[in-house]
Amino acid sequence: MDITYREITKIAREVEKFTVRTLRADGIGSGELDVLHAVRKSPGVTQAEICRELGIDKGLVARQTRSLEAKGYIIRRDDPSDGRSRRLYPTEAAERLKTSKAHIEAEFYSWLLEGLDESEREQFAHLLDTLYRRCKEESRGGFKEVAARLREGETE
């Protein structure tokens, strides 16, 4: 039984809703934000690589990258090792948007934690950091333990 009732997911979803709503004023949609994040995370990525990473259709990625390029958030450069391929890179505007997104999220979380006293905030931050480290370790390991639990549950 999940004693958390997926509350971390629910909080993150609400923060994301607010962030997307706020960034929409800059003309950035949630799908574009995902693509832009992929480009910032891996400068020089191809559209095909973004498709694989995000698990979305190549036509959608093409539309979103064209839109992001037109808005000045990404640039395309020819791949020196493959004349047919073009690589995507974030611009300064993309980096400012990243800072803006982080600022929006930080403000939301700051507001959310105002309901706790200092001791509770410190304890919560410590526990959250512990969970985050465990999560990153599992991610770096290819999610083997969690995937195994899912497979075990399917056989029961």
C-alpha positions, 0 to 999 in steps of 0.5 A, spaced: 500 500 500 502 506 498 502 510 504 504 517 501 497 516 496 502 519 491 502 526 494 509 528 491 506 527 484 500 531 486 504 537 489 509 536 483 503 536 478 500 542 481 506 546 481 507 544 474 500 547 472 502 553 475 509 554 472 506 552 465 500 557 466 505 562 468 510 561 462 505 561 457 505 568 458 512 568 454 508 563 449 511 557 451 507 551 452 508 545 456 510 540 450 515 545 448 518 546 455 519 538 455 523 539 448 527 545 450 529 541 457 531 536 452 535 541 448 538 544 454 540 538 458 543 535 451 546 541 447 547 538 440 541 533 440 538 531 434 530 531 433 530 524 432 534 523 439 529 528 442 523 523 439 526 517 443 528 521 449 521 523 450 517 518 446 513 522 442 512 523 434 517 526 430 512 530 427 510 533 433 518 534 435 519 538 428 513 543 429 515 544 437 523 545 435 520 550 429 516 554 434 522 554 439 527 556 433 522 562 431 521 564 438 529 564 439 529 559 444 534 554 440 538 554 434 540 549 429 547 548 426 549 543 421 552 536 424 560 537 422 560 529 421 554 528 417 552 533 412 544 531 412 543 532 420 542 538 424 543 539 431 539 543 436 542 548 441 539 552 447 540 560 446 541 565 451 533 566 451 533 558 453 537 559 459 534 565 462 527 561 461 530 556 465 532 561 470 525 563 470 522 556 471 526 555 477 524 561 480 517 560 479 517 553 482 522 556 488 516 561 489 511 556 489 515 551 494 516 557 498 509 559 499 507 552 500 512 551 506 510 557 509 505 553 513 510 549 516 514 552 522 522 552 521 523 545 525 518 542 520 521 545 514 528 543 516 526 536 517 521 535 511 527 538 507 532 533 510 527 527 508 526 530 501 533 530 500 534 523 502 528 520 498 531 524 492 538 521 493 535 514 493 531 516 487 537 519 483 541 512 485 535 508 482 535 512 476 542 512 474 542 504 475 537 504 470 531 503 475 532 496 475 529 495 482 523 498 481 522 495 474 523 488 478 518 489 483 513 491 477 515 484 474 514 481 480 507 484 481 505 482 474 506 474 476 502 474 482 
